[in-house]
Amino acid sequence: MISNNTALDITENSNVLPFEEGEAFEAFLNYFWEKYGFNFTYYKRASLMRRVGQRMKLVAISSYKDYIEYLKGHPEESTALLEFVPVNHTCFFRDAETWDYIATDVIPQIIANKKSDELIKVWSAGCASGEETYTLAILLIEALGVEQFNRQVRIYGTDIDAEAIYLARQGRYSQNQMVGVPPAFLERYFEKINQSYIFCKEFRHPIVFAQSSLLDNAPVSKVDLLVCRNTLIYFNIRGQNRVLYRFHFGLKDNGILVLGNKERPNSGIDNVFFSGVSKKHRIYNKLSTTYSPQELIEAFQQRKPRNL
């Protein structure tokens, strides 16, 4: 079992808040949960307070109590806040060495273990505006060819941000967003229209984008390759545990998990739920294990907000 002491080794600046400010912030989060059904329990408080505070400044509000009143009078603000909190920074082929390793070692291994008529299932979790999802598609097409890719592969890109998912489905990117794409791939997989590059429709059939929460919605099941990079850093220890249990549940035995370069599993997860494939690139494979009742509760129980 992954305990609070043996989860991902991701630290957070733990500035101690004045009691009154902390209480006011928790009251705000509880109101938001009760009213709009979104649970911030598992987010790191320092980064969450920073993002909420930045949103409050945009609407010229200085206290959490006043922000609650503002939300009551402006219901559209709840959507704006949910779109503002995630930091959707991503790009094509981010950390090129990691993608080279995925292309030369991970994907060939997955293909070698499959019959030609067996489905290859890929999950791009926390996909933001879709760059990493399309990166995965490109590498799989390169390995399989277009026809086999369309027959054999399904790629699921999920993110909590509805606006990000909308952009991912469009597959339209500016010239600045294409910086990491090798010229040969740019020519082969994208159509240039005016100043935009659009991922070609002929390669999109196996790709599905959906709005989904890693913390609250069911994981994609029977996954061969799960890529979730630089997303867990926004969750506290309990949130990281919850997501990792769900990832383990969604992966096939020996399925591959790819984390971000700031997300370092320590010995509490190694040799229990996952084993290192490449520590340098934060790549792990799923180990078969039996879940305890407590682990299942921690992964899937839906908690109710406290009464105000």
VEXROTI-895804 format. One record per residue (C-alpha): residue number from 1; x, y, z. Coordinates in Angstrom, 1 decimal. Layout:
% VEXROTI-895804
{NUM, {X, Y, Z}}
...
This chain:
% VEXROTI-895804
{1, {0.0, 0.0, 0.0}}
{2, {1.2, 3.5, -0.8}}
{3, {1.2, 5.4, 2.5}}
{4, {1.4, 9.1, 3.1}}
{5, {5.1, 8.7, 3.7}}
{6, {5.8, 6.7, 0.5}}
{7, {4.0, 8.5, -2.2}}
{8, {5.5, 10.5, -5.1}}
{9, {8.5, 12.5, -4.0}}
{10, {7.0, 15.9, -5.0}}
{11, {7.5, 18.7, -2.5}}
{12, {5.4, 21.8, -2.0}}
{13, {6.3, 25.1, -0.5}}
{14, {4.4, 24.8, 2.8}}
{15, {4.1, 28.4, 3.9}}
{16, {2.0, 28.4, 7.0}}
{17, {-1.1, 30.5, 6.5}}
{18, {-2.6, 32.7, 9.2}}
{19, {-5.4, 30.8, 10.8}}
{20, {-8.1, 33.2, 9.7}}
{21, {-7.0, 33.2, 6.1}}
{22, {-6.7, 29.4, 6.0}}
{23, {-10.2, 29.0, 7.5}}
{24, {-11.7, 31.5, 5.0}}
{25, {-10.1, 29.7, 2.1}}
{26, {-11.4, 26.3, 3.3}}
{27, {-14.8, 27.8, 3.6}}
{28, {-14.6, 29.1, 0.1}}
{29, {-13.5, 25.6, -1.3}}
{30, {-16.3, 23.9, 0.7}}
{31, {-18.9, 26.3, -0.7}}
{32, {-17.6, 25.7, -4.2}}
{33, {-17.7, 21.9, -3.7}}
{34, {-21.3, 22.0, -2.3}}
{35, {-22.6, 24.4, -4.9}}
{36, {-20.9, 23.3, -8.1}}
{37, {-19.8, 19.8, -7.3}}
{38, {-16.1, 20.3, -7.8}}
{39, {-13.8, 19.0, -5.1}}
{40, {-10.4, 20.8, -4.5}}
{41, {-9.6, 18.6, -1.5}}
{42, {-6.6, 16.9, -3.3}}
{43, {-4.9, 20.0, -4.7}}
{44, {-1.8, 21.5, -3.1}}
{45, {-3.0, 24.5, -1.1}}
{46, {-0.1, 26.9, -1.9}}
{47, {-0.5, 26.6, -5.7}}
{48, {-4.3, 26.5, -5.5}}
{49, {-4.5, 29.6, -3.4}}
{50, {-2.2, 31.4, -5.8}}
{51, {-4.4, 30.5, -8.8}}
{52, {-7.6, 31.4, -7.1}}
{53, {-6.0, 34.7, -5.8}}
{54, {-5.0, 35.5, -9.4}}
{55, {-8.5, 34.9, -10.6}}
{56, {-9.9, 37.1, -7.8}}
{57, {-7.7, 40.0, -8.8}}
{58, {-9.0, 39.8, -12.4}}
{59, {-12.5, 40.4, -11.0}}
{60, {-11.3, 43.0, -8.5}}
{61, {-12.1, 41.0, -5.3}}
{62, {-9.8, 40.8, -2.3}}
{63, {-11.6, 38.4, 0.1}}
{64, {-12.9, 34.9, -0.2}}
{65, {-16.2, 35.9, 1.5}}
{66, {-16.7, 38.6, -1.2}}
{67, {-15.8, 36.0, -3.9}}
{68, {-18.5, 33.7, -2.7}}
{69, {-21.0, 36.6, -3.0}}
{70, {-19.7, 37.4, -6.4}}
{71, {-20.2, 33.7, -7.5}}
{72, {-23.8, 33.9, -6.3}}
{73, {-24.5, 36.9, -8.5}}
{74, {-22.3, 35.7, -11.5}}
{75, {-22.8, 31.9, -12.0}}
{76, {-20.6, 32.0, -15.1}}
{77, {-17.7, 32.8, -12.9}}
{78, {-17.6, 29.2, -11.6}}
{79, {-16.8, 28.0, -15.1}}
{80, {-14.2, 30.7, -15.6}}
{81, {-12.5, 29.7, -12.3}}
{82, {-12.4, 26.0, -13.2}}
{83, {-10.8, 26.9, -16.6}}
{84, {-8.3, 29.2, -14.8}}
{85, {-7.0, 26.9, -12.1}}
{86, {-5.2, 24.3, -14.2}}
{87, {-1.9, 25.4, -15.6}}
{88, {-2.2, 24.1, -19.2}}
{89, {1.4, 24.4, -20.3}}
{90, {2.4, 21.7, -22.8}}
{91, {4.1, 21.4, -26.2}}
{92, {4.9, 18.9, -28.9}}
{93, {7.8, 16.5, -28.1}}
{94, {8.5, 18.2, -24.8}}
{95, {11.7, 16.8, -23.3}}
{96, {12.9, 15.3, -26.6}}
{97, {15.1, 12.6, -25.1}}
{98, {12.1, 11.1, -23.3}}
{99, {10.1, 10.9, -26.5}}
{100, {13.1, 9.4, -28.3}}
{101, {13.1, 6.7, -25.6}}
{102, {9.4, 6.1, -26.0}}
{103, {9.8, 5.9, -29.8}}
{104, {12.7, 3.5, -29.8}}
{105, {12.1, 1.4, -26.7}}
{106, {8.6, 1.6, -25.3}}
{107, {6.4, 1.6, -28.4}}
{108, {8.3, -1.2, -30.2}}
{109, {8.0, -3.4, -27.0}}
{110, {4.2, -2.8, -26.8}}
{111, {3.8, -3.7, -30.5}}
{112, {6.0, -6.8, -30.2}}
{113, {3.7, -8.1, -27.5}}
{114, {0.6, -7.7, -29.5}}
{115, {-0.9, -9.7, -32.4}}
{116, {-1.8, -7.6, -35.4}}
{117, {-5.5, -7.7, -34.6}}
{118, {-5.1, -6.9, -30.9}}
{119, {-6.1, -3.4, -29.8}}
{120, {-3.3, -1.0, -28.5}}
{121, {-4.9, 1.3, -26.0}}
{122, {-3.2, 4.6, -25.1}}
{123, {-4.2, 7.2, -22.5}}
{124, {-2.9, 10.7, -22.5}}
{125, {-4.0, 11.9, -19.1}}
{126, {-4.1, 15.6, -18.3}}
{127, {-3.7, 16.2, -22.0}}
{128, {-4.4, 20.0, -21.9}}
{129, {-4.7, 21.3, -25.5}}
{130, {-3.6, 18.0, -27.1}}
{131, {0.0, 18.4, -28.1}}
{132, {1.2, 15.3, -26.3}}
{133, {-1.7, 13.3, -27.5}}
{134, {-0.9, 14.1, -31.1}}
{135, {2.8, 13.4, -30.4}}
{136, {1.8, 9.9, -29.3}}
{137, {-0.2, 9.5, -32.4}}
{138, {2.7, 10.5, -34.6}}
{139, {5.1, 8.1, -33.0}}
{140, {2.5, 5.2, -33.3}}
{141, {1.9, 6.0, -37.0}}
{142, {5.6, 6.0, -37.6}}
{143, {5.9, 2.6, -35.9}}
{144, {2.8, 0.9, -37.4}}
{145, {2.0, 2.8, -40.6}}
{146, {-1.3, 4.7, -41.2}}
{147, {-3.5, 1.7, -42.1}}
{148, {-2.4, -0.4, -39.1}}
{149, {-2.6, 2.6, -36.8}}
{150, {-6.2, 3.2, -37.8}}
{151, {-7.1, -0.4, -37.3}}
{152, {-5.2, -1.3, -34.1}}
{153, {-4.8, 1.9, -32.0}}
{154, {-7.2, 3.9, -29.8}}
{155, {-5.8, 7.0, -28.1}}
{156, {-7.8, 8.7, -25.3}}
{157, {-6.9, 12.3, -24.3}}
{158, {-8.5, 13.5, -21.2}}
{159, {-8.4, 16.8, -19.2}}
{160, {-10.5, 18.5, -16.5}}
{161, {-10.5, 21.7, -18.5}}
{162, {-13.4, 21.9, -21.0}}
{163, {-11.8, 24.7, -23.0}}
{164, {-8.6, 22.8, -23.3}}
{165, {-10.4, 19.7, -24.6}}
{166, {-12.2, 21.9, -27.1}}
{167, {-8.9, 23.2, -28.4}}
{168, {-7.4, 19.7, -28.5}}
{169, {-10.3, 18.5, -30.6}}
{170, {-9.7, 21.3, -33.1}}
{171, {-6.0, 20.2, -33.5}}
{172, {-5.1, 23.7, -34.6}}
{173, {-1.9, 25.3, -33.5}}
{174, {0.1, 28.5, -34.1}}
{175, {3.5, 28.5, -35.6}}
{176, {5.1, 29.2, -32.2}}
{177, {3.4, 26.0, -30.8}}
{178, {5.0, 23.9, -33.5}}
{179, {8.6, 24.7, -32.5}}
{180, {9.4, 21.2, -31.2}}
{181, {8.0, 19.3, -34.2}}
{182, {10.7, 17.9, -36.5}}
{183, {10.3, 19.4, -40.1}}
{184, {9.5, 16.0, -41.6}}
{185, {6.7, 15.4, -39.1}}
{186, {5.4, 18.9, -39.6}}
{187, {5.1, 18.3, -43.4}}
{188, {3.7, 14.8, -43.0}}
{189, {1.1, 15.2, -40.3}}
{190, {-0.1, 18.8, -40.4}}
{191, {-1.9, 21.0, -42.9}}
{192, {-0.9, 24.7, -43.0}}
{193, {-3.9, 27.0, -43.3}}
{194, {-3.0, 30.7, -43.2}}
{195, {-0.9, 31.0, -40.0}}
{196, {-2.1, 27.8, -38.4}}
{197, {-1.1, 24.2, -38.5}}
{198, {-3.9, 21.6, -38.3}}
{199, {-3.4, 17.9, -37.5}}
{200, {-4.5, 16.0, -40.6}}
{201, {-8.0, 14.6, -40.4}}
{202, {-6.9, 11.3, -42.0}}
{203, {-5.0, 10.4, -38.8}}
{204, {-7.7, 11.4, -36.3}}
{205, {-10.1, 8.5, -36.3}}
{206, {-8.4, 6.6, -33.4}}
{207, {-8.1, 9.7, -31.2}}
{208, {-10.9, 10.5, -28.7}}
{209, {-10.8, 13.6, -26.4}}
{210, {-13.0, 13.9, -23.4}}
{211, {-13.4, 16.1, -20.3}}
{212, {-12.6, 14.0, -17.3}}
{213, {-11.1, 14.4, -13.8}}
{214, {-8.3, 12.1, -12.8}}
{215, {-9.4, 12.4, -9.2}}
{216, {-13.2, 11.7, -9.6}}
{217, {-14.0, 10.0, -12.9}}
{218, {-13.4, 6.4, -13.7}}
{219, {-10.0, 5.7, -15.3}}
{220, {-9.7, 4.5, -18.9}}
{221, {-9.4, 0.7, -18.6}}
{222, {-7.0, -1.9, -20.1}}
{223, {-4.5, 0.6, -21.1}}
{224, {-1.1, -0.4, -22.6}}
{225, {0.6, 3.0, -22.4}}
{226, {-0.4, 5.8, -20.0}}
{227, {1.3, 9.2, -20.3}}
{228, {0.6, 11.7, -17.6}}
{229, {3.4, 14.3, -17.4}}
{230, {3.7, 17.3, -15.1}}
{231, {0.2, 16.9, -13.8}}
{232, {0.6, 15.2, -10.5}}
{233, {2.8, 18.0, -9.2}}
{234, {-0.4, 20.0, -8.6}}
{235, {-1.9, 17.5, -6.2}}
{236, {-1.1, 16.9, -2.5}}
{237, {0.1, 13.5, -1.2}}
{238, {-3.5, 12.2, -0.9}}
{239, {-4.3, 13.4, -4.4}}
{240, {-1.2, 11.8, -5.8}}
{241, {-2.0, 8.5, -4.1}}
{242, {-5.6, 8.6, -5.4}}
{243, {-4.5, 9.2, -9.0}}
{244, {-1.7, 6.5, -8.9}}
{245, {-4.1, 3.9, -7.6}}
{246, {-6.5, 4.7, -10.4}}
{247, {-3.6, 4.6, -13.0}}
{248, {-2.6, 1.2, -11.7}}
{249, {-6.2, 0.0, -11.9}}
{250, {-6.6, 1.3, -15.5}}
{251, {-3.3, -0.2, -16.8}}
{252, {-3.0, -3.7, -18.1}}
{253, {-0.5, -6.0, -16.3}}
{254, {3.0, -4.8, -17.4}}
{255, {1.4, -1.7, -18.9}}
{256, {3.7, 1.3, -19.2}}
{257, {3.3, 4.6, -17.1}}
{258, {5.2, 7.7, -18.2}}
{259, {5.4, 10.6, -15.7}}
{260, {6.9, 14.1, -15.9}}
{261, {10.5, 15.0, -15.2}}
{262, {9.5, 16.6, -11.9}}
{263, {7.6, 13.6, -10.7}}
{264, {9.8, 11.0, -9.0}}
{265, {8.3, 7.9, -7.5}}
{266, {10.3, 6.7, -4.5}}
{267, {10.7, 3.2, -3.0}}
{268, {7.1, 3.3, -1.7}}
{269, {5.8, 2.8, -5.2}}
{270, {8.7, 1.0, -6.8}}
{271, {8.4, -2.8, -6.4}}
{272, {4.8, -2.5, -5.0}}
{273, {2.6, -1.1, -7.8}}
{274, {5.2, -0.1, -10.4}}
{275, {8.7, -1.0, -11.3}}
{276, {11.2, 1.3, -13.0}}
{277, {11.8, 0.9, -16.7}}
{278, {13.8, 4.1, -17.1}}
{279, {14.2, 6.2, -13.9}}
{280, {15.9, 8.9, -16.1}}
{281, {12.8, 9.3, -18.2}}
{282, {10.3, 8.6, -15.4}}
{283, {9.0, 5.5, -17.1}}
{284, {7.5, 2.6, -15.1}}
{285, {5.6, -0.6, -15.7}}
{286, {2.7, -2.0, -13.7}}
{287, {3.2, -4.8, -11.3}}
{288, {0.4, -7.2, -10.5}}
{289, {-0.8, -6.8, -7.0}}
{290, {-3.9, -7.3, -4.8}}
{291, {-5.7, -4.2, -3.5}}
{292, {-6.5, -3.8, 0.1}}
{293, {-10.0, -2.5, 1.1}}
{294, {-8.3, 0.7, 2.3}}
{295, {-6.6, 1.2, -1.0}}
{296, {-9.8, 0.8, -2.9}}
{297, {-11.5, 3.3, -0.6}}
{298, {-8.7, 5.8, -1.0}}
{299, {-8.8, 5.5, -4.8}}
{300, {-12.6, 5.5, -5.5}}
{301, {-14.6, 6.8, -2.5}}
{302, {-16.5, 10.0, -3.3}}
{303, {-16.4, 12.2, -0.2}}
{304, {-19.2, 14.7, 0.5}}
{305, {-18.4, 18.3, 1.4}}
{306, {-18.6, 19.4, 5.0}}
{307, {-21.7, 21.4, 6.0}}
{308, {-21.1, 25.1, 6.1}}
